[in-house]
Every structure is written in structure tokens, then in C-alpha cells.
Amino acid sequence: DDLDIRVRTFQEVGLSPADTDAHVWLICQQQQCYLLTNNRNDDGPESLEATIRACNTSSSLPVFTLSDAERIFQSKDYAERAIESLFDKLLRIDALRGAGRLYLP
């Protein structure tokens, strides 16, 4: 509550799971939504990594990337470290704008 964070679905922000990474990143930036994603590859010009490299500015929100999203469900310790890392970064979000991608934990 202190961070005023709400979990929103793709549908709630006007996205479809079929949308490109580039479109997802753009909508998240426009609506000032934090994007939390699994580690993704640079698979071309519409990939998340390529989009960040091409479009990121000093005021862009960073993308929070789980180094191993499946491990969240397998290790309580890993999940707790990822959550702690995320909260630490959210508390310092203004200083982290423009960072591009931030890995958790």
C-alpha cells in the first residue's frame, strides 16, 4: 500500500498476450506501469532487449526481469530474495529511471 502498487493484467491495460514485446514496453511506459518479466532473449527488432536499447530514455521506467522465473515456484529463499530486491528497487525508482533492465534478485 505504501508504494501504491497494483497488479494489473494485460487486458486491464489494453494489451493482448499476442502483442510484441515492443508494444508491451511502449504501453507500460505510456501508462507508467512497471513491467515484470522472465528473462527474455534478443530475438530481433521487436524483442524487449532491442526495444529497450532503441527507445529507452532517462525518464523511462526500468523493466524488472526475473533471472529465473520458474525458480520462484521452486525455492522460497529465491522468491524472498527476488521480492526483497524488487521492493528495494521500487523504493528508489526515481533514481533508477533510464536504467533499462534490472535483474532480480
C-alpha positions as CSV (number, residue, x, y, z in Angstrom):
1,D,0.0,0.0,0.0
2,D,2.8,2.5,0.8
3,L,4.2,2.1,-2.7
4,D,0.7,2.4,-4.2
5,I,1.3,-0.6,-6.4
6,R,-1.5,-2.6,-8.0
7,V,-1.2,-5.8,-10.1
8,R,-2.8,-5.3,-13.5
9,T,-3.4,-7.8,-16.2
10,F,-2.6,-7.3,-19.9
11,Q,-6.3,-7.0,-20.6
12,E,-6.7,-4.2,-18.0
13,V,-4.1,-2.1,-19.7
14,G,-5.3,-2.8,-23.2
15,L,-2.8,-5.5,-24.1
16,S,-3.0,-9.0,-25.6
17,P,-0.6,-11.8,-24.9
18,A,0.0,-11.8,-28.7
19,D,1.3,-8.3,-28.6
20,T,5.0,-7.8,-29.4
21,D,7.5,-7.0,-26.7
22,A,8.0,-3.6,-28.2
23,H,4.3,-2.8,-28.0
24,V,4.1,-4.1,-24.4
25,W,7.1,-1.9,-23.4
26,L,5.6,1.2,-25.0
27,I,2.2,0.8,-23.4
28,C,3.8,0.2,-20.0
29,Q,5.9,3.4,-20.4
30,Q,2.8,5.4,-21.6
31,Q,0.7,4.2,-18.6
32,Q,3.6,4.3,-16.2
33,C,3.2,0.6,-15.4
34,Y,6.1,-1.5,-14.0
35,L,6.9,-4.4,-16.3
36,L,8.0,-7.6,-14.5
37,T,9.1,-10.3,-16.9
38,N,11.0,-13.5,-17.2
39,N,14.5,-13.3,-18.7
40,R,13.9,-12.8,-22.5
41,N,16.2,-13.1,-25.5
42,D,17.1,-10.5,-28.1
43,D,15.2,-12.2,-30.9
44,G,15.0,-9.3,-33.3
45,P,13.9,-5.7,-33.6
46,E,10.6,-6.3,-31.8
47,S,12.3,-8.0,-28.8
48,L,12.2,-6.4,-25.4
49,E,16.0,-6.0,-25.3
50,A,16.1,-4.4,-28.8
51,T,13.2,-2.1,-27.8
52,I,14.9,-1.0,-24.6
53,R,18.2,-0.3,-26.5
54,A,16.3,1.7,-29.1
55,C,13.7,3.6,-27.1
56,N,14.9,3.9,-23.5
57,T,15.3,7.4,-22.2
58,S,16.5,8.9,-18.9
59,S,12.9,9.1,-17.8
60,S,11.8,5.5,-18.8
61,L,10.7,3.1,-16.1
62,P,13.1,0.1,-15.9
63,V,12.0,-3.4,-16.8
64,F,12.2,-5.8,-13.8
65,T,13.5,-9.1,-15.0
66,L,13.5,-12.3,-13.0
67,S,16.7,-14.2,-13.8
68,D,14.9,-17.5,-13.3
69,A,11.1,-17.1,-13.1
70,E,10.5,-20.8,-12.7
71,R,12.7,-20.9,-9.6
72,I,10.2,-18.5,-7.9
73,F,7.9,-21.6,-7.5
74,Q,10.7,-24.0,-6.5
75,S,12.6,-22.0,-3.9
76,K,11.2,-20.0,-1.1
77,D,14.6,-18.4,-0.4
78,Y,14.9,-17.4,-4.1
79,A,11.4,-16.0,-4.1
80,E,12.0,-14.0,-0.9
81,R,15.3,-12.6,-2.3
82,A,13.5,-11.6,-5.6
83,I,10.7,-9.8,-3.7
84,E,13.2,-8.0,-1.4
85,S,15.2,-6.9,-4.4
86,L,12.1,-5.7,-6.2
87,F,10.9,-3.7,-3.2
88,D,14.4,-2.2,-2.7
89,K,14.3,-1.0,-6.3
90,L,10.8,0.3,-6.1
91,L,11.7,2.4,-3.1
92,R,14.4,4.0,-5.3
93,I,12.5,4.1,-8.5
94,D,13.2,7.7,-9.4
95,A,16.9,7.1,-9.2
96,L,16.6,4.1,-11.4
97,R,14.7,5.6,-14.3
98,G,16.6,5.1,-17.5
99,A,18.4,2.0,-16.2
100,G,16.7,-0.1,-18.9
101,R,16.6,-3.6,-17.4
102,L,17.1,-4.5,-13.8
103,Y,17.6,-8.1,-12.8
104,L,16.0,-9.7,-9.8
105,P,17.2,-10.9,-7.4
